[in-house]
Amino acid sequence: MTSLSFAAKEILDVAGYVTGGGNPDWKATHEPATPTACAANTLVEARAMMIGKTIANELTR
C-alpha cells in the first residue's frame, strides 16, 4: 500500500489530532487523541500515507 494515500474521517481518533466531530467549539476545548482508531491504524500499518482529516458535519455519526 505504499503508493496509496487516504484522509481519515473527522470522527476517527488519530494520535496527535483533535477529534471534533465537526464541532469547532468541541475541537477548541479538547486535547489531541493519543491512540489512533483501528480503521486508520490498520491503513497506516499497511504503509498507506494519511494525508489529513476530512471535515465532517457537526456531530456526525
Backbone bond lengths (Angstrom), bond angles and torsions (degrees), N, CA, C in turn:
res aa  C-N    CA-C-N  psi(-1)  N-CA   C-N-CA  omega(-1)  CA-C   N-CA-C  phi
1 M - - - 1.449 - - 1.523 111.53 -
2 T 1.290 118.82 9.95 1.460 120.06 -174.74 1.518 113.21 -61.81
3 S 1.316 118.31 -20.05 1.465 119.78 179.82 1.529 112.08 -94.17
4 L 1.326 117.66 1.19 1.465 121.05 -178.17 1.524 111.34 -102.05
5 S 1.322 115.09 146.99 1.459 120.72 175.17 1.523 108.43 -128.75
6 F 1.328 116.01 160.92 1.459 120.14 179.66 1.516 109.86 -151.13
7 A 1.313 115.69 159.78 1.464 123.01 171.34 1.521 106.82 -114.52
8 A 1.315 116.92 129.12 1.460 121.46 179.96 1.527 109.49 -79.22
9 K 1.321 115.91 138.69 1.460 120.35 176.55 1.527 109.19 -60.96
10 E 1.311 116.66 141.52 1.461 122.54 -173.53 1.525 113.50 -58.94
11 I 1.308 117.99 -20.53 1.464 119.57 -179.12 1.530 112.73 -86.45
12 L 1.337 117.60 -5.29 1.464 120.62 178.37 1.524 110.01 -88.40
13 D 1.327 116.06 136.38 1.459 119.80 174.10 1.520 109.55 -71.33
14 V 1.319 115.45 132.14 1.462 122.52 173.44 1.522 106.16 -132.86
15 A 1.327 116.06 124.58 1.462 120.53 -177.54 1.523 110.81 -50.97
16 G 1.329 115.30 129.56 1.453 121.37 178.72 1.516 114.86 92.18
17 Y 1.330 117.66 -9.03 1.462 122.43 179.34 1.527 109.34 -114.53
18 V 1.323 116.84 144.32 1.462 120.97 174.47 1.521 108.24 -82.86
19 T 1.323 117.01 129.11 1.457 122.16 176.93 1.519 107.67 -93.07
20 G 1.321 116.19 109.51 1.456 119.80 -173.39 1.510 115.45 -103.83
21 G 1.326 118.67 -8.08 1.458 120.70 -179.54 1.515 112.89 60.53
22 G 1.329 117.15 25.53 1.456 120.65 -179.92 1.518 114.12 82.58
23 N 1.331 117.62 2.36 1.460 121.88 -177.66 1.530 109.52 -106.92
24 P 1.339 118.38 109.96 1.461 120.04 -177.02 1.530 113.53 -63.31
25 D 1.334 118.18 -31.06 1.468 120.27 178.02 1.526 110.86 -68.21
26 W 1.317 116.83 -41.66 1.468 121.25 177.13 1.521 109.29 -61.54
27 K 1.325 114.99 -47.29 1.464 120.66 -177.90 1.527 111.38 -60.88
28 A 1.324 117.08 -37.39 1.467 121.35 -178.15 1.521 113.02 -72.18
29 T 1.329 117.63 -18.84 1.464 120.38 -174.70 1.525 113.81 -112.37
30 H 1.325 117.95 9.76 1.461 120.76 -179.05 1.523 110.95 -125.04
31 E 1.294 114.88 155.77 1.463 122.29 -178.57 1.530 110.69 -84.40
32 P 1.326 116.92 159.03 1.469 120.06 174.92 1.530 111.04 -61.38
33 A 1.308 115.29 150.17 1.467 121.17 177.86 1.530 109.37 -66.57
34 T 1.322 116.11 150.43 1.464 119.05 173.94 1.520 111.39 -102.20
35 P 1.336 120.10 -43.79 1.468 117.59 173.26 1.527 109.57 -89.46
36 T 1.298 116.18 158.01 1.464 122.17 174.89 1.516 108.50 -102.10
37 A 1.334 116.72 137.74 1.466 121.67 178.97 1.525 110.06 -57.36
38 C 1.307 115.64 146.69 1.464 122.60 -177.14 1.531 112.19 -54.07
39 A 1.320 117.77 -42.49 1.468 121.06 -177.41 1.525 111.45 -60.01
40 A 1.324 117.41 -45.38 1.466 120.89 179.49 1.521 110.81 -74.22
41 N 1.315 116.93 -39.44 1.458 120.94 -178.81 1.528 112.00 -63.03
42 T 1.321 117.23 -37.99 1.464 120.96 178.61 1.522 110.72 -60.44
43 L 1.319 117.27 -42.14 1.466 120.87 178.55 1.524 111.45 -66.93
44 V 1.329 117.06 -42.67 1.465 120.54 179.54 1.530 110.51 -64.19
45 E 1.326 116.68 -41.86 1.464 119.99 178.38 1.522 112.12 -64.22
46 A 1.338 116.91 -26.82 1.469 121.29 176.52 1.532 110.89 -85.55
47 R 1.328 116.13 8.52 1.467 124.70 175.73 1.522 115.29 74.27
48 A 1.335 117.36 21.69 1.465 119.74 169.93 1.529 106.83 -77.56
49 M 1.312 117.44 152.30 1.463 121.14 -177.56 1.525 110.82 -101.55
50 M 1.335 116.12 121.38 1.456 119.77 174.88 1.521 108.09 -80.93
51 I 1.331 116.63 122.27 1.459 120.46 -176.85 1.528 112.61 -99.94
52 G 1.327 117.59 -5.30 1.456 120.61 178.66 1.507 111.73 158.88
53 K 1.325 114.69 -169.45 1.459 121.42 177.46 1.518 108.60 -119.93
54 T 1.323 116.02 148.96 1.460 121.24 179.10 1.524 110.07 -78.39
55 I 1.304 116.67 173.02 1.458 122.27 174.49 1.524 107.04 -106.80
56 A 1.334 116.52 123.87 1.463 121.38 -176.12 1.526 110.79 -102.64
57 N 1.330 115.47 156.78 1.463 120.09 168.66 1.515 107.85 -64.53
58 E 1.317 117.02 152.86 1.449 120.84 -175.43 1.521 112.54 -56.83
59 L 1.324 114.76 127.90 1.465 124.77 177.41 1.524 112.11 50.81
60 T 1.292 115.99 44.71 1.459 122.33 177.65 1.515 110.66 -68.45
61 R 1.296 116.68 166.21 1.468 120.88 177.94 1.489 110.68 -110.46
